[in-house]
């Protein structure tokens, strides 16, 4: 497979998950964004464009950018969260994909600055433990990458204060699963909260499930980068 075919495949995969994001109501209209590294070209990333409704998006609308922050292919401008994506990729070579959603329950958690505790097996299996809220940073700025670093440490997702969810993964499937599960778990948590204390999983089960989540990163050997995990 040549470089052109690899980039076309990356565009198609990003578009597929954009449609899934809309179908699951994880974003509305043009909100949110998705990106993934191009297979065998880890310095290149396929990324959603800015201000384009997902239901009208076509493969050729997906931008190809470099982790250094340059537009390589495409006639549209990349998402406004362009600096966040490229800086995460540059700093974390084990990350193969990023999904940023604006889903209702997760946005409520983000607005309140809450931590989603490890109370469901699926949640811990998807993100590695609790889901923390990163401090507020202005959307579209490079500071978002700095402000989310601690909240994303050893986790597959975090809340962005007053904003939404940021999820990362070795693959786009991993990152999307994290974002999707966080929304479902956040919804369940907010429903339980008025009823009383939310019981947590036993510590040994959290550790076992988190270990299963971490196993995805053991296979994160990206050609051209030395893993820092």
Buried (B, 14 or more C-beta within 10 A) or exposed (E): EEEEEBBBBBBEBBBBBBEBBBEBEBBBEBBBBBBBBBBEBBBBBBBBBBEBEBEEBEBEBBBBBBBEBEBBBBEBEBBBBBBBBBBBBBEBBBBBBBBBBBBBBBBBBBBEBBBBBBBBEEBBBBBBBBBBBBBBBEBBBEBBBBBBBEBBEEBBBBBBBBBBBBBBBBBBBBBBBBBBBBBBBBBBBBEEEEEEEBEBBEEEEBBBBBEEBEEBBEEBEBEEBEEEE
